[in-house]
Amino acid sequence: MSVEAHKQEAPSQVTAAVITVSDTRTKETDKSGQLIETLLEENGHQVESRTVVTDEKASIENAVLSTCGTQDVVILNGGTGIAARDVTIETVVPLFTKEIPGFGEIFRMLSYTEDIGSAAVLSRAAAGVVNGTVVFSLPGSRGAVRLGMTKLILPEAAHMVREVRKDRS
């Protein structure tokens, strides 16, 4: 079956949770989380929740596990850098039952060629599946969010959801 045929079988709408990882932002000052929510809704998807959690392993893990299995997609932003406080990737990747390495690889390539040049090597963007939910983890900058959402997540999220669901009984 072709990619186009797979995409035709994908749901027209996905449900999503947006999780911002930050020690300094609040829901009111969370411009990247708001951008994710806006882009999802503008593309016909349903945002069920948007939260801000601290850059602490327990906070991140609790937020991810409480939404996975109830949403089609979870999109995290923030905590993906190389600073000591950036623990999103160390927290989320071990939860993956399936890793989607192409997401991070292509995100870094696009970041390099279209956005920030060699600083793209600092990005640890990642994606995978947790409890039947597709989980994306993006850097927290609005530029990174816009790039990841418009070039990768929005074009493929429903297709990914279709693939995760297709073999379930």
C-alpha positions in Angstrom: 0.0 0.0 0.0 1.4 3.4 -0.9 2.0 6.3 1.6 -0.8 8.2 0.0 -3.2 5.3 0.6 -2.1 5.0 4.2 -2.7 8.7 4.7 -6.2 8.4 3.2 -6.9 5.8 5.9 -5.6 8.1 8.7 -8.1 9.8 11.0 -9.1 13.3 9.9 -8.7 14.6 13.4 -6.4 13.6 16.3 -6.7 14.4 20.0 -3.7 15.9 21.6 -2.1 17.0 24.9 0.5 19.7 24.9 3.1 19.7 27.7 5.6 22.5 28.2 8.6 21.7 30.3 10.0 24.8 32.0 11.1 26.2 35.3 10.2 29.7 34.3 7.1 29.7 32.2 3.5 29.7 33.3 0.5 28.8 31.1 -0.1 32.5 30.6 3.5 33.1 29.4 4.0 29.8 27.5 4.2 31.1 23.9 5.5 27.9 22.5 2.8 25.7 24.0 0.2 28.2 22.8 1.7 28.0 19.3 1.5 24.2 19.3 -2.2 24.5 20.4 -3.0 27.1 17.8 -1.3 25.1 15.0 -3.1 21.9 16.0 -6.5 23.6 16.1 -6.0 25.5 12.8 -5.3 22.1 11.2 -8.5 20.5 12.5 -7.2 18.7 15.5 -8.6 18.7 19.1 -6.3 19.9 21.9 -7.6 18.2 25.1 -5.1 19.7 27.5 -2.2 22.1 27.7 0.0 22.1 30.8 3.3 23.5 32.1 5.5 21.2 34.3 8.8 21.8 35.9 12.0 20.4 34.4 12.0 17.5 36.9 11.9 13.9 35.9 8.9 13.0 38.1 6.9 16.0 36.8 7.6 15.2 33.2 7.0 11.4 33.6 3.7 12.0 35.5 2.4 14.4 32.8 3.3 12.0 30.0 2.0 8.9 31.6 -1.3 10.5 32.7 -2.0 11.5 29.1 -0.6 8.6 27.1 -3.3 6.0 26.4 -6.0 8.7 26.5 -4.8 11.0 23.7 -3.7 10.1 20.2 -0.7 12.5 20.4 1.3 14.2 23.1 3.6 17.0 22.2 6.2 18.2 24.7 8.3 21.3 24.2 11.3 22.3 26.3 14.0 20.6 28.3 15.7 19.0 25.3 19.0 20.8 25.4 22.3 19.8 26.9 22.2 21.9 30.1 22.1 20.0 33.4 18.4 20.9 34.0 17.3 19.6 30.6 16.0 16.2 31.4 13.0 15.7 29.1 14.8 13.3 26.8 16.3 11.2 29.6 12.7 11.0 31.1 10.7 10.3 27.9 12.9 8.0 25.8 12.9 5.2 28.4 9.1 5.2 28.3 9.0 4.5 24.5 7.8 1.1 23.5 8.7 2.1 19.9 11.2 4.9 19.1 10.8 6.9 15.9 14.4 8.0 15.3 13.7 9.6 11.9 11.8 12.4 13.7 14.9 13.7 15.6 17.2 13.0 12.6 15.1 15.0 10.2 14.3 17.7 12.7 18.0 18.3 13.2 18.6 18.3 9.5 15.8 20.9 8.9 17.1 23.0 11.8 20.5 23.0 10.3 19.5 23.8 6.8 16.5 26.1 7.4 17.0 27.7 10.8 20.0 27.7 13.1 22.9 26.1 11.2 25.5 24.2 13.2 23.7 24.9 16.5 21.3 22.1 15.4 23.7 19.6 16.9 22.6 20.7 20.3 19.0 19.6 19.7 17.9 16.3 21.2 14.4 16.3 19.6 12.8 12.8 19.8 9.7 10.9 19.2 8.2 7.5 20.0 5.1 5.6 21.1 4.0 5.3 24.8 0.9 3.3 25.7 -0.5 3.6 22.1 0.1 7.3 22.0 2.5 9.0 19.6 4.8 11.3 21.7 6.9 14.1 20.2 9.5 16.1 22.1 10.6 19.4 20.7 12.9 22.2 21.9 11.1 25.0 23.6 11.9 27.9 21.2 9.0 29.1 19.1 11.2 28.8 16.0 11.9 25.1 16.8 8.2 24.5 17.6 7.0 26.1 14.3 9.6 24.1 12.3 8.8 20.8 13.9 5.0 21.3 13.8 4.8 22.6 10.2 7.4 20.4 8.6 7.0 17.1 10.5 4.2 16.8 13.1 1.2 18.3 11.3 1.9 16.5 8.0 2.4 13.1 9.7 0.6 12.9 13.0 -2.6 11.4 11.8 -0.6 8.9 9.6 1.4 7.9 12.6 -1.8 7.5 14.7 -3.2 5.2 11.9 0.0 3.1 12.0 -0.1 2.7 15.8 -3.8 1.7 15.7 -3.8 -0.6 12.7 -2.8 -3.8 14.5 -4.7 -3.3 17.7 -7.4 -5.8 18.5 
